[in-house]
Amino acid sequence: MVKPTPNFKVGDLVRVVKIPPALSDSAGIGTSEVFERALGKTFRVDTVDQHGHLELVVEDRRPSQNTYESDTIWIEPEFVEPVSSNATI
C-alpha cells in the first residue's frame, strides 16, 4: 500500500526527513551540501509549484547592507513531514 502524501501549502512547517536519491549538481553549486544541511531541520514552505514540489529557504545571508543571498531547495513532499504549527524554526 502506498502511503498518501500530505498536501502542503505556503506557510506550512515541514521537517526534511530524507534526501532525494537522484540529486544533480550540474551547475556546481553544492546542491548535495545544501540538502545535507537541511536534513532533520524544520522550514516554512515558501512556494509550492505546479508539480507539488516545495520551496524551502535553507539559509539566509546578508553579507552586506545592500546584498541578500539565500540557499533554497525544491523538494518533493515525500521527503518531508509536517510539523506542528507550534514548533519553532
Residue, then its C-alpha position, 0 to 999 in steps of 0.5 A: m500500500v502506498k502511503p498518501t502524501p500530505n498536501f502542503k501549502v505556503g506557510d506550512l512547517v515541514r521537517v526534511v526527513k530524507i534526501p532525494p536519491a537522484l540529486s544533480d549538481s550540474a551547475g556546481i553549486g553544492t546542491s548535495e551540501v545544501f540538502e545535507r544541511a537541511l536534513g532533520k531541520t524544520f522550514r516554512v514552505d515558501t512556494v509550492d509549484q505546479h508539480g507539488h514540489l516545495e520551496l524551502v529557504v535553507e539559509d539566509r545571508r546578508p553579507s552586506q547592507n545592500t546584498y541578500e543571498s539565500d540557499t533554497i531547495w525544491i523538494e518533493p513532499e515525500f521527503v518531508e513531514p509536517v510539523s506542528s504549527n507550534a514548533t519553532i524554526 
